[in-house]
Amino acid sequence: MTTEVRCLDLKSLQVRLKEEYKDYYKIKRQAHQLRATALENLAEALAEQGNSDKEKMLKALRSREQQRATARKIKFLRGKIRTNSTTLVTVTDTDGTKIDITE
């Protein structure tokens, strides 16, 4: 955490949090496109490093991702996936009081 964030009051933190979520969701909408670009760049780098063809590397990377997605779906259907996401953040005020933020 930066010192700028630590000096903000609760209202300012909540406003900042909403702004950051807007940015997050804007980027999240582009996730598939960004992932495809990242895979292409990775395939190119791996092809240069291993003296291989870029298309073969890209096909292998996509196949691996598809296998992982399929396995994850199977695990979900069998009930073996637990989500451990953050649902609560505790912030300490300048006067030492602790505030729980659940938004």
LOGU-105774 format. One record per atom (N, C-alpha, C): x, y, z; atom name; residue in one letter; residue number from 1. Coordinates in steps of 0.05 Angstrom, whole numbers, plus 5000, padded with zeros to 4 digits. Example, Ala and Ser with C-alpha at 12.3 -4.5 7.8 and 13.67 -1.06 7.14 Angstrom:
+------+-------+------+------+------+-----+
: east : north :   up : atom : type : seq :
+------+-------+------+------+------+-----+
: 5264 :  4886 : 5156 :    N :    A :   1 :
: 5246 :  4910 : 5156 :   CA :    A :   1 :
: 5264 :  4934 : 5156 :    C :    A :   1 :
: 5257 :  4955 : 5142 :    N :    S :   2 :
: 5273 :  4979 : 5143 :   CA :    S :   2 :
: 5258 :  5001 : 5157 :    C :    S :   2 :
+------+-------+------+------+------+-----+
# end
This chain:
+------+-------+------+------+------+-----+
: east : north :   up : atom : type : seq :
+------+-------+------+------+------+-----+
: 5017 :  4977 : 5000 :    N :    M :   1 :
: 5000 :  5000 : 5000 :   CA :    M :   1 :
: 5018 :  5025 : 5000 :    C :    M :   1 :
: 5010 :  5044 : 4984 :    N :    T :   2 :
: 5026 :  5069 : 4984 :   CA :    T :   2 :
: 5018 :  5087 : 5007 :    C :    T :   2 :
: 5035 :  5106 : 5013 :    N :    T :   3 :
: 5029 :  5125 : 5035 :   CA :    T :   3 :
: 5005 :  5142 : 5028 :    C :    T :   3 :
: 5001 :  5147 : 5002 :    N :    E :   4 :
: 4978 :  5163 : 4993 :   CA :    E :   4 :
: 4951 :  5149 : 5002 :    C :    E :   4 :
: 4950 :  5123 : 4998 :    N :    V :   5 :
: 4925 :  5109 : 5005 :   CA :    V :   5 :
: 4922 :  5108 : 5036 :    C :    V :   5 :
: 4944 :  5105 : 5050 :    N :    R :   6 :
: 4942 :  5103 : 5079 :   CA :    R :   6 :
: 4932 :  5129 : 5092 :    C :    R :   6 :
: 4935 :  5151 : 5078 :    N :    C :   7 :
: 4927 :  5177 : 5089 :   CA :    C :   7 :
: 4898 :  5185 : 5083 :    C :    C :   7 :
: 4885 :  5169 : 5066 :    N :    L :   8 :
: 4858 :  5176 : 5058 :   CA :    L :   8 :
: 4837 :  5168 : 5080 :    C :    L :   8 :
: 4815 :  5183 : 5080 :    N :    D :   9 :
: 4794 :  5176 : 5099 :   CA :    D :   9 :
: 4776 :  5155 : 5086 :    C :    D :   9 :
: 4757 :  5145 : 5101 :    N :    L :  10 :
: 4741 :  5123 : 5092 :   CA :    L :  10 :
: 4725 :  5130 : 5067 :    C :    L :  10 :
: 4714 :  5153 : 5066 :    N :    K :  11 :
: 4698 :  5162 : 5043 :   CA :    K :  11 :
: 4715 :  5162 : 5017 :    C :    K :  11 :
: 4739 :  5174 : 5020 :    N :    S :  12 :
: 4757 :  5175 : 4997 :   CA :    S :  12 :
: 4766 :  5147 : 4988 :    C :    S :  12 :
: 4770 :  5130 : 5008 :    N :    L :  13 :
: 4778 :  5102 : 5001 :   CA :    L :  13 :
: 4755 :  5088 : 4986 :    C :    L :  13 :
: 4731 :  5092 : 4994 :    N :    Q :  14 :
: 4708 :  5080 : 4981 :   CA :    Q :  14 :
: 4706 :  5090 : 4952 :    C :    Q :  14 :
: 4710 :  5116 : 4948 :    N :    V :  15 :
: 4709 :  5128 : 4921 :   CA :    V :  15 :
: 4731 :  5116 : 4904 :    C :    V :  15 :
: 4755 :  5114 : 4916 :    N :    R :  16 :
: 4778 :  5103 : 4901 :   CA :    R :  16 :
: 4773 :  5074 : 4894 :    C :    R :  16 :
: 4761 :  5059 : 4913 :    N :    L :  17 :
: 4755 :  5031 : 4908 :   CA :    L :  17 :
: 4736 :  5028 : 4884 :    C :    L :  17 :
: 4715 :  5045 : 4883 :    N :    K :  18 :
: 4696 :  5043 : 4861 :   CA :    K :  18 :
: 4710 :  5050 : 4834 :    C :    K :  18 :
: 4728 :  5069 : 4834 :    N :    E :  19 :
: 4743 :  5076 : 4810 :   CA :    E :  19 :
: 4760 :  5053 : 4801 :    C :    E :  19 :
: 4773 :  5040 : 4820 :    N :    E :  20 :
: 4791 :  5018 : 4813 :   CA :    E :  20 :
: 4774 :  4994 : 4802 :    C :    E :  20 :
: 4751 :  4990 : 4813 :    N :    Y :  21 :
: 4733 :  4969 : 4803 :   CA :    Y :  21 :
: 4724 :  4975 : 4774 :    C :    Y :  21 :
: 4719 :  5000 : 4768 :    N :    K :  22 :
: 4711 :  5008 : 4741 :   CA :    K :  22 :
: 4734 :  5001 : 4722 :    C :    K :  22 :
: 4759 :  5007 : 4729 :    N :    D :  23 :
: 4782 :  5001 : 4713 :   CA :    D :  23 :
: 4784 :  4970 : 4709 :    C :    D :  23 :
: 4781 :  4956 : 4731 :    N :    Y :  24 :
: 4783 :  4927 : 4731 :   CA :    Y :  24 :
: 4763 :  4914 : 4712 :    C :    Y :  24 :
: 4738 :  4923 : 4713 :    N :    Y :  25 :
: 4717 :  4912 : 4696 :   CA :    Y :  25 :
: 4721 :  4920 : 4667 :    C :    Y :  25 :
: 4733 :  4943 : 4662 :    N :    K :  26 :
: 4739 :  4951 : 4635 :   CA :    K :  26 :
: 4759 :  4932 : 4623 :    C :    K :  26 :
: 4780 :  4926 : 4638 :    N :    I :  27 :
: 4801 :  4907 : 4629 :   CA :    I :  27 :
: 4790 :  4879 : 4627 :    C :    I :  27 :
: 4773 :  4872 : 4646 :    N :    K :  28 :
: 4762 :  4845 : 4646 :   CA :    K :  28 :
: 4745 :  4839 : 4621 :    C :    K :  28 :
: 4732 :  4859 : 4610 :    N :    R :  29 :
: 4717 :  4855 : 4585 :   CA :    R :  29 :
: 4735 :  4847 : 4562 :    C :    R :  29 :
: 4760 :  4855 : 4563 :    N :    Q :  30 :
: 4779 :  4850 : 4542 :   CA :    Q :  30 :
: 4796 :  4825 : 4548 :    C :    Q :  30 :
: 4789 :  4809 : 4567 :    N :    A :  31 :
: 4806 :  4787 : 4576 :   CA :    A :  31 :
: 4812 :  4767 : 4554 :    C :    A :  31 :
: 4793 :  4760 : 4538 :    N :    H :  32 :
: 4798 :  4740 : 4517 :   CA :    H :  32 :
: 4817 :  4750 : 4496 :    C :    H :  32 :
: 4814 :  4775 : 4488 :    N :    Q :  33 :
: 4831 :  4787 : 4469 :   CA :    Q :  33 :
: 4860 :  4790 : 4480 :    C :    Q :  33 :
: 4862 :  4799 : 4505 :    N :    L :  34 :
: 4888 :  4802 : 4517 :   CA :    L :  34 :
: 4902 :  4775 : 4521 :    C :    L :  34 :
: 4886 :  4754 : 4528 :    N :    R :  35 :
: 4898 :  4728 : 4531 :   CA :    R :  35 :
: 4908 :  4717 : 4505 :    C :    R :  35 :
: 4893 :  4721 : 4483 :    N :    A :  36 :
: 4902 :  4712 : 4457 :   CA :    A :  36 :
: 4928 :  4725 : 4449 :    C :    A :  36 :
: 4930 :  4751 : 4454 :    N :    T :  37 :
: 4954 :  4766 : 4447 :   CA :    T :  37 :
: 4977 :  4756 : 4464 :    C :    T :  37 :
: 4973 :  4751 : 4489 :    N :    A :  38 :
: 4994 :  4741 : 4507 :   CA :    A :  38 :
: 5004 :  4713 : 4497 :    C :    A :  38 :
: 4985 :  4696 : 4489 :    N :    L :  39 :
: 4992 :  4670 : 4480 :   CA :    L :  39 :
: 5009 :  4671 : 4454 :    C :    L :  39 :
: 5001 :  4689 : 4436 :    N :    E :  40 :
: 5017 :  4692 : 4412 :   CA :    E :  40 :
: 5045 :  4702 : 4417 :    C :    E :  40 :
: 5048 :  4721 : 4436 :    N :    N :  41 :
: 5074 :  4731 : 4443 :   CA :    N :  41 :
: 5091 :  4709 : 4456 :    C :    N :  41 :
: 5078 :  4693 : 4474 :    N :    L :  42 :
: 5092 :  4671 : 4487 :   CA :    L :  42 :
: 5100 :  4650 : 4466 :    C :    L :  42 :
: 5083 :  4643 : 4448 :    N :    A :  43 :
: 5090 :  4623 : 4427 :   CA :    A :  43 :
: 5113 :  4633 : 4410 :    C :    A :  43 :
: 5113 :  4658 : 4404 :    N :    E :  44 :
: 5135 :  4669 : 4388 :   CA :    E :  44 :
: 5162 :  4668 : 4403 :    C :    E :  44 :
: 5161 :  4675 : 4429 :    N :    A :  45 :
: 5185 :  4674 : 4445 :   CA :    A :  45 :
: 5195 :  4645 : 4449 :    C :    A :  45 :
: 5177 :  4626 : 4454 :    N :    L :  46 :
: 5184 :  4598 : 4457 :   CA :    L :  46 :
: 5195 :  4586 : 4431 :    C :    L :  46 :
: 5183 :  4595 : 4408 :    N :    A :  47 :
: 5192 :  4585 : 4382 :   CA :    A :  47 :
: 5221 :  4594 : 4377 :    C :    A :  47 :
: 5227 :  4619 : 4383 :    N :    E :  48 :
: 5254 :  4630 : 4379 :   CA :    E :  48 :
: 5274 :  4616 : 4397 :    C :    E :  48 :
: 5265 :  4611 : 4422 :    N :    Q :  49 :
: 5283 :  4598 : 4441 :   CA :    Q :  49 :
: 5289 :  4569 : 4435 :    C :    Q :  49 :
: 5268 :  4555 : 4426 :    N :    G :  50 :
: 5271 :  4527 : 4421 :   CA :    G :  50 :
: 5275 :  4519 : 4392 :    C :    G :  50 :
: 5279 :  4539 : 4374 :    N :    N :  51 :
: 5283 :  4534 : 4346 :   CA :    N :  51 :
: 5260 :  4518 : 4334 :    C :    N :  51 :
: 5235 :  4527 : 4340 :    N :    S :  52 :
: 5211 :  4513 : 4331 :   CA :    S :  52 :
: 5194 :  4533 : 4315 :    C :    S :  52 :
: 5172 :  4522 : 4305 :    N :    D :  53 :
: 5153 :  4538 : 4290 :   CA :    D :  53 :
: 5134 :  4552 : 4308 :    C :    D :  53 :
: 5128 :  4578 : 4303 :    N :    K :  54 :
: 5109 :  4593 : 4320 :   CA :    K :  54 :
: 5081 :  4580 : 4320 :    C :    K :  54 :
: 5072 :  4571 : 4297 :    N :    E :  55 :
: 5045 :  4560 : 4295 :   CA :    E :  55 :
: 5043 :  4534 : 4312 :    C :    E :  55 :
: 5063 :  4518 : 4311 :    N :    K :  56 :
: 5063 :  4493 : 4327 :   CA :    K :  56 :
: 5062 :  4499 : 4357 :    C :    K :  56 :
: 5077 :  4519 : 4365 :    N :    M :  57 :
: 5078 :  4526 : 4394 :   CA :    M :  57 :
: 5051 :  4538 : 4402 :    C :    M :  57 :
: 5039 :  4555 : 4385 :    N :    L :  58 :
: 5013 :  4567 : 4391 :   CA :    L :  58 :
: 4992 :  4545 : 4393 :    C :    L :  58 :
: 4993 :  4526 : 4375 :    N :    K :  59 :
: 4973 :  4504 : 4375 :   CA :    K :  59 :
: 4976 :  4488 : 4401 :    C :    K :  59 :
: 5001 :  4483 : 4410 :    N :    A :  60 :
: 5006 :  4468 : 4434 :   CA :    A :  60 :
: 4996 :  4483 : 4459 :    C :    A :  60 :
: 5001 :  4509 : 4459 :    N :    L :  61 :
: 4992 :  4526 : 4482 :   CA :    L :  61 :
: 4962 :  4527 : 4484 :    C :    L :  61 :
: 4949 :  4530 : 4461 :    N :    R :  62 :
: 4919 :  4530 : 4460 :   CA :    R :  62 :
: 4908 :  4504 : 4469 :    C :    R :  62 :
: 4920 :  4482 : 4460 :    N :    S :  63 :
: 4911 :  4455 : 4467 :   CA :    S :  63 :
: 4914 :  4451 : 4497 :    C :    S :  63 :
: 4936 :  4460 : 4509 :    N :    R :  64 :
: 4940 :  4457 : 4538 :   CA :    R :  64 :
: 4919 :  4473 : 4553 :    C :    R :  64 :
: 4913 :  4497 : 4544 :    N :    E :  65 :
: 4893 :  4514 : 4557 :   CA :    E :  65 :
: 4865 :  4501 : 4556 :    C :    E :  65 :
: 4859 :  4489 : 4533 :    N :    Q :  66 :
: 4834 :  4475 : 4530 :   CA :    Q :  66 :
: 4832 :  4451 : 4548 :    C :    Q :  66 :
: 4853 :  4436 : 4551 :    N :    Q :  67 :
: 4853 :  4413 : 4569 :   CA :    Q :  67 :
: 4850 :  4422 : 4598 :    C :    Q :  67 :
: 4863 :  4444 : 4606 :    N :    R :  68 :
: 4860 :  4454 : 4633 :   CA :    R :  68 :
: 4831 :  4463 : 4638 :    C :    R :  68 :
: 4819 :  4477 : 4619 :    N :    A :  69 :
: 4791 :  4486 : 4622 :   CA :    A :  69 :
: 4772 :  4463 : 4625 :    C :    A :  69 :
: 4777 :  4442 : 4609 :    N :    T :  70 :
: 4760 :  4418 : 4610 :   CA :    T :  70 :
: 4762 :  4405 : 4637 :    C :    T :  70 :
: 4787 :  4402 : 4647 :    N :    A :  71 :
: 4791 :  4389 : 4673 :   CA :    A :  71 :
: 4778 :  4405 : 4695 :    C :    A :  71 :
: 4780 :  4431 : 4693 :    N :    R :  72 :
: 4768 :  4449 : 4713 :   CA :    R :  72 :
: 4737 :  4446 : 4713 :    C :    R :  72 :
: 4725 :  4444 : 4690 :    N :    K :  73 :
: 4696 :  4440 : 4688 :   CA :    K :  73 :
: 4688 :  4413 : 4701 :    C :    K :  73 :
: 4704 :  4392 : 4695 :    N :    I :  74 :
: 4698 :  4366 : 4707 :   CA :    I :  74 :
: 4700 :  4367 : 4737 :    C :    I :  74 :
: 4721 :  4380 : 4748 :    N :    K :  75 :
: 4724 :  4382 : 4777 :   CA :    K :  75 :
: 4701 :  4398 : 4789 :    C :    K :  75 :
: 4692 :  4418 : 4775 :    N :    F :  76 :
: 4669 :  4434 : 4785 :   CA :    F :  76 :
: 4644 :  4416 : 4786 :    C :    F :  76 :
: 4639 :  4401 : 4765 :    N :    L :  77 :
: 4616 :  4384 : 4764 :   CA :    L :  77 :
: 4617 :  4362 : 4785 :    C :    L :  77 :
: 4641 :  4354 : 4793 :    N :    R :  78 :
: 4644 :  4333 : 4813 :   CA :    R :  78 :
: 4644 :  4346 : 4841 :    C :    R :  78 :
: 4643 :  4372 : 4843 :    N :    G :  79 :
: 4642 :  4386 : 4869 :   CA :    G :  79 :
: 4668 :  4388 : 4883 :    C :    G :  79 :
: 4690 :  4388 : 4869 :    N :    K :  80 :
: 4716 :  4388 : 4882 :   CA :    K :  80 :
: 4730 :  4416 : 4881 :    C :    K :  80 :
: 4716 :  4436 : 4871 :    N :    I :  81 :
: 4728 :  4462 : 4870 :   CA :    I :  81 :
: 4716 :  4480 : 4892 :    C :    I :  81 :
: 4733 :  4492 : 4907 :    N :    R :  82 :
: 4724 :  4512 : 4927 :   CA :    R :  82 :
: 4734 :  4539 : 4919 :    C :    R :  82 :
: 4718 :  4559 : 4922 :    N :    T :  83 :
: 4728 :  4586 : 4916 :   CA :    T :  83 :
: 4735 :  4599 : 4943 :    C :    T :  83 :
: 4759 :  4609 : 4944 :    N :    N :  84 :
: 4769 :  4622 : 4968 :   CA :    N :  84 :
: 4775 :  4651 : 4962 :    C :    N :  84 :
: 4754 :  4666 : 4956 :    N :    S :  85 :
: 4758 :  4694 : 4949 :   CA :    S :  85 :
: 4757 :  4712 : 4973 :    C :    S :  85 :
: 4767 :  4736 : 4970 :    N :    T :  86 :
: 4767 :  4756 : 4992 :   CA :    T :  86 :
: 4740 :  4769 : 4993 :    C :    T :  86 :
: 4728 :  4768 : 5017 :    N :    T :  87 :
: 4701 :  4780 : 5020 :   CA :    T :  87 :
: 4702 :  4802 : 5041 :    C :    T :  87 :
: 4724 :  4806 : 5054 :    N :    L :  88 :
: 4726 :  4826 : 5075 :   CA :    L :  88 :
: 4754 :  4837 : 5076 :    C :    L :  88 :
: 4755 :  4864 : 5079 :    N :    V :  89 :
: 4781 :  4878 : 5082 :   CA :    V :  89 :
: 4779 :  4895 : 5107 :    C :    V :  89 :
: 4798 :  4892 : 5124 :    N :    T :  90 :
: 4799 :  4908 : 5149 :   CA :    T :  90 :
: 4819 :  4931 : 5146 :    C :    T :  90 :
: 4810 :  4955 : 5150 :    N :    V :  91 :
: 4827 :  4979 : 5147 :   CA :    V :  91 :
: 4830 :  4992 : 5174 :    C :    V :  91 :
: 4854 :  5000 : 5181 :    N :    T :  92 :
: 4859 :  5014 : 5206 :   CA :    T :  92 :
: 4859 :  5044 : 5201 :    C :    T :  92 :
: 4842 :  5059 : 5215 :    N :    D :  93 :
: 4841 :  5088 : 5213 :   CA :    D :  93 :
: 4865 :  5101 : 5226 :    C :    D :  93 :
: 4868 :  5127 : 5221 :    N :    T :  94 :
: 4891 :  5142 : 5233 :   CA :    T :  94 :
: 4889 :  5142 : 5263 :    C :    T :  94 :
: 4865 :  5140 : 5275 :    N :    D :  95 :
: 4862 :  5141 : 5304 :   CA :    D :  95 :
: 4864 :  5112 : 5316 :    C :    D :  95 :
: 4869 :  5092 : 5299 :    N :    G :  96 :
: 4873 :  5065 : 5309 :   CA :    G :  96 :
: 4849 :  5047 : 5308 :    C :    G :  96 :
: 4826 :  5058 : 5301 :    N :    T :  97 :
: 4802 :  5041 : 5299 :   CA :    T :  97 :
: 4802 :  5024 : 5273 :    C :    T :  97 :
: 4792 :  5000 : 5275 :    N :    K :  98 :
: 4791 :  4983 : 5252 :   CA :    K :  98 :
: 4763 :  4982 : 5239 :    C :    K :  98 :
: 4762 :  4985 : 5213 :    N :    I :  99 :
: 4737 :  4985 : 5198 :   CA :    I :  99 :
: 4737 :  4962 : 5178 :    C :    I :  99 :
: 4715 :  4947 : 5178 :    N :    D : 100 :
: 4712 :  4925 : 5159 :   CA :    D : 100 :
: 4697 :  4935 : 5134 :    C :    D : 100 :
: 4709 :  4930 : 5111 :    N :    I : 101 :
: 4696 :  4937 : 5085 :   CA :    I : 101 :
: 4689 :  4912 : 5071 :    C :    I : 101 :
: 4663 :  4909 : 5064 :    N :    T : 102 :
: 4654 :  4885 : 5051 :   CA :    T : 102 :
: 4643 :  4890 : 5023 :    C :    T : 102 :
: 4646 :  4913 : 5012 :    N :    E : 103 :
: 4636 :  4919 : 4985 :   CA :    E : 103 :
: 4655 :  4910 : 4964 :    C :    E : 103 :
+------+-------+------+------+------+-----+
# end
